[in-house]
Amino acid sequence: MKTLLLTAAALAAPASPATLRESIAADMPQLMTLYRDLHANPELSMQEVRSPAKLAGELRKLGFRVTEKVGKTGVVAVLANGPGKTVLIRADMDALPVVEQTGLPFASKVRAVANSGVETGVMHACGHDTHMTAFLGTARRLAASKGQWSGTLVMILQPGEETSEGAKAMLADGLFTRFPKPDVALAFHDSATLPAGAIGVSPGYVMANVDSVDVLVKGVGSHGAAPQNGRDPIVLASRIVTSLQTLVSRERNPLDPSVVTVGSFHAGATHNIIPDEAKLQITVRSYTPEVRKALLDGIARVARGEAIAAGMPEDRMPVVTVEDRSTPSTMNTEAITARTAQLFTAQFGAERVKTVPPSMVGEDFGRYRLTDPRMESLIFWVGGVPQAKWDAAGGDPAKLPSLHSPFWAPDAEKVIGTGVEAMTVAALDVLKRS
């Protein structure tokens, strides 16, 4: 361990921890003013206008070549600084359709109309306001230390992470053809399962493929008192729900993580009528392409098989639809993850750097690496739970507000400060190796 720490310290040589922290501390009052403004003025997915405009102006002041409205509302900022590697740093911008209940003096009172057409409160309940603020802090530190690195820095503000639209939209709008293609992609996310200021790192698959599947189960309607005159789609759909559980419990290797959850079952309108259809909405989670395909194929097979067993004719077979808006799994590649974990240990101390388990949530950051499997990629976590609340809960995240909760109020100063320091160290290490 002593040798490992010494090696990591040598890797981090360009900026001493004390010097970097002093510069971040000097910037923190401005950053916290920005954070409170972003928090009070959240914007829904693909409706981000104010936030990117505000940050684009700040990036221009730092000397970045800035392009706005990439992928509808995204921002790409490029800082070329001689030959070397290209590093991409991403921050997501969108908020959630949630009515804030934190009680913060700068709590959001914003209301907007979601893509569904429903008017709703809007809140940064996932902490993307801390991401954007740390993004600007990192840009300032890297722009100020150009003498310490060589290469190209590409910093992007991505819309629509929560709806899995943003990365896809930016790529379709020429992110890697109009702008330098990265050798390394970096991002961080605040965490509701780590104390404020802790850093979580995990190698390999860290977040899941996410697919949404709709199943229309057809039947023949009838009076509830005469079921023999119809084909009950509720019974058939219930059989499908039950049989779907075996796709994970009996067909998958227990060491291959997978989830099939039926989140919605809609059928009928009253007590005494057998409807002519039922609708299921399913979320499917996996890591590898092979497991993803097996689960999706299995849903179609189970739905059709149960319909055949129920005696449904061919023209009444269930219709299975996989929505286009899927999220690919996110992988932390081995070399960059191991090296950065060492850097973080040297920078912050072993007590603040945790190995965290992977999650089955979705994150479209993984879409960037899909364009080129040679790209190195890392997303890490920065703890946001205020220390007093963490201690009161005995370190049990189940007793605390989660991400997407209307009560999620991270210790923003620690998230932002730690995020800036960690991202700067990680980016400098890649760029100084040029």
VENWO-V75664 format. One record per residue. SS is DSSP state (h for helix, s for strand, l for the rest). PSI is psi in whole degrees, 0 to 359 (NA if undefined). Layout:
SS:PSI + SS:PSI
This chain:
l:321 + h:316 + h:318 + h:315 + h:322 + h:318 + h:316 + h:322 + h:321 + h:321 + h:328 + l:11 + l:325 + l:326 + l:120 + l:150 + h:319 + h:316 + h:315 + h:317 + h:324 + h:317 + h:323 + h:317 + h:321 + h:330 + h:345 + h:321 + h:316 + h:320 + h:321 + h:327 + h:317 + h:315 + h:313 + h:325 + h:314 + h:321 + h:320 + h:347 + l:60 + l:158 + l:139 + l:166 + l:132 + l:11 + l:14 + l:115 + l:307 + h:313 + h:308 + h:324 + h:318 + h:315 + h:327 + h:319 + h:319 + h:322 + h:323 + h:321 + h:333 + l:356 + l:6 + l:147 + s:113 + s:132 + s:125 + s:168 + s:39 + s:123 + l:41 + l:296 + l:7 + s:164 + s:136 + s:124 + s:124 + s:131 + s:103 + s:133 + s:54 + l:185 + l:158 + l:193 + l:161 + s:125 + s:129 + s:132 + s:125 + s:140 + s:138 + s:153 + l:340 + l:151 + l:185 + s:154 + l:73 + l:138 + l:117 + l:138 + l:29 + l:335 + l:9 + l:147 + l:339 + l:27 + l:149 + l:136 + l:12 + l:141 + s:145 + s:169 + s:119 + l:170 + l:337 + l:349 + l:0 + l:133 + s:138 + s:159 + s:158 + l:136 + s:145 + l:70 + l:359 + l:0 + l:16 + h:342 + h:323 + h:326 + h:312 + h:320 + h:315 + h:328 + h:312 + h:319 + h:320 + h:317 + h:319 + h:317 + h:319 + h:323 + h:326 + h:346 + l:34 + h:336 + h:348 + h:357 + l:162 + l:137 + s:205 + s:130 + s:122 + s:113 + s:127 + s:139 + s:114 + s:132 + l:172 + l:36 + l:320 + l:334 + l:8 + l:29 + l:332 + h:308 + h:317 + h:317 + h:318 + h:320 + h:317 + h:335 + l:15 + l:26 + h:317 + h:10 + h:322 + h:338 + l:162 + l:136 + l:132 + l:149 + l:329 + s:135 + s:132 + s:145 + s:162 + s:162 + s:137 + s:156 + s:136 + s:10 + s:12 + s:146 + s:153 + l:130 + l:348 + l:156 + s:132 + s:131 + s:141 + l:134 + l:159 + s:206 + s:127 + s:336 + s:160 + l:159 + s:136 + s:121 + s:141 + s:126 + s:131 + s:134 + s:117 + s:112 + s:117 + s:147 + l:198 + s:119 + l:156 + s:170 + s:140 + l:336 + l:352 + l:64 + h:337 + h:343 + h:359 + l:184 + s:108 + l:110 + h:340 + h:317 + h:315 + h:315 + h:325 + h:320 + h:320 + h:314 + h:314 + h:316 + h:331 + h:333 + h:334 + h:343 + h:325 + h:313 + h:336 + l:349 + l:341 + l:146 + l:130 + l:341 + l:356 + l:100 + l:135 + s:150 + s:134 + s:110 + s:124 + s:109 + s:346 + s:136 + s:107 + s:129 + s:141 + l:173 + l:350 + l:177 + l:321 + l:25 + s:126 + s:119 + l:172 + l:3 + s:159 + s:152 + s:132 + s:141 + s:127 + s:138 + s:137 + s:127 + s:139 + s:174 + l:308 + l:156 + h:326 + h:315 + h:320 + h:310 + h:318 + h:320 + h:315 + h:317 + h:323 + h:323 + h:314 + h:320 + h:315 + h:315 + h:314 + h:318 + h:318 + h:325 + h:320 + h:316 + h:331 + l:358 + l:21 + l:137 + l:166 + h:323 + h:1 + h:21 + l:149 + l:148 + s:118 + s:124 + s:126 + s:120 + l:147 + l:331 + l:68 + l:163 + s:126 + l:159 + l:158 + s:127 + s:133 + s:113 + l:151 + h:309 + h:311 + h:327 + h:314 + h:315 + h:317 + h:325 + h:321 + h:316 + h:314 + h:320 + h:318 + h:323 + h:319 + h:343 + l:147 + h:332 + h:340 + h:352 + s:119 + s:145 + s:118 + l:152 + l:155 + l:167 + l:158 + l:13 + l:168 + l:155 + l:118 + l:7 + l:329 + h:342 + h:332 + h:317 + h:337 + h:336 + l:339 + l:107 + l:349 + l:344 + l:132 + s:146 + s:140 + s:128 + s:131 + s:167 + s:146 + s:119 + s:140 + s:354 + s:121 + l:138 + h:319 + h:320 + h:323 + h:315 + h:319 + h:329 + l:1 + l:27 + l:17 + l:106 + h:336 + h:342 + h:7 + l:158 + l:139 + l:171 + l:144 + l:0 + l:144 + l:350 + l:3 + l:114 + l:91 + l:164 + l:87 + h:322 + h:319 + h:322 + h:312 + h:311 + h:314 + h:320 + h:316 + h:312 + h:314 + h:315 + h:323 + h:315 + h:315 + h:315 + h:317 + h:322 + h:316 + h:314 + h:329 + h:336 + l:345 + l:NA
